Amino acid sequence: MTETDELAAALDDAAARWPELSRGQLITRLALEGHRAATARQRQQRAGRLAALRQHSGALTGVY
């Protein structure tokens, strides 16, 4: 993996948060944190879509 300026900055920020970890461990930690954040976002979006469906469910019953 090439450490670009952007990745280096992310690792530097992560090192401030988890100073006991090596740069390799920080990459793993950031990947896991990103996965958790993405999963949480997906759950929120799904919950929002389901809430919208429930809210409008039956709204057109009897129209046809």
Buried (B, 14 or more C-beta within 10 A) or exposed (E): EEEEEEBEEBBEEBBEEEEEBEEEEBBEBBEEEEEEEEEEEEEEEEEEEEEEEEEEEEEEEEEE
